[in-house]
Amino acid sequence: MNRKRREMERIEGVAVDVQILFGHQGRWLIVLKLDGKQVHIDLFLIQARGDEIAEGDTVAVVGFLKDGIIDAIAYHNVTRDVSETQTIARYFLKFGVVGLGMGMGTFLALVVGIMDFMGIHSSMEVSVVAALFMCVGIIFLLRSLQVYKAYAMIKKSSNQGS
């Protein structure tokens, strides 16, 4: 497998042509241009207020370059010193911990034999549900780590510049 690992890029610049749209996946999307590059900031799990980024604000983003568009997973409005990235990462972390907890709890109930008291006699169905909970929990945990890493990358570069 000669698949290249994509590296995260950090771009800082003045926001131009800022638009807040409702994306095709049912999530809020901030579309803007930084240094002539098209940037899409996906606001996952939160609702856009409309004042996150304004024209002329200095914004730092970290994301992946895809088809000439940077899909940002973290942003920081340097002008206003605000960002919703930490809120998004916290939601990912909470969902990940809850998913893992439910998966582990279901496995524990299966091992201890509590499911018989609830009228569930098929251990195969319960183990499949537990495995799904754990997989979803792991996916959310990995995504939260990625978002935290990207935000740390933004803050580290911002602190070095000051």
Stockholm file with secondary structure:
# STOCKHOLM 1.0

chainA/1-162         MNRKRREMERIEGVAVDVQILFGHQGRWLIVLKLDGKQVHIDLFLIQARGDEIAEGDTVAVVGFLKDGIIDAIAYHNVTRDVSETQTIARYFLKFGVVGLGMGMGTFLALVVGIMDFMGIHSSMEVSVVAALFMCVGIIFLLRSLQVYKAYAMIKKSSNQGS
#=GR chainA/1-162 SS CCCCCCCCEEEEEEEEEEEEEECTTSSEEEEEEETTEEEEEEETTSCCCSCSSCTTCEEEEEEEEETTEEEEEEEEETTTTBCSHHHHHHHHHHHHHHHHHHHHHHHHHHHHTGGGTTTCCCHHHHHHHHHHHHHHHHHHHHHHHHHHHHHHHHHHHHHHHC
#=GC SS_cons         CCCCCCCCEEEEEEEEEEEEEECTTSSEEEEEEETTEEEEEEETTSCCCSCSSCTTCEEEEEEEEETTEEEEEEEEETTTTBCSHHHHHHHHHHHHHHHHHHHHHHHHHHHHTGGGTTTCCCHHHHHHHHHHHHHHHHHHHHHHHHHHHHHHHHHHHHHHHC
//
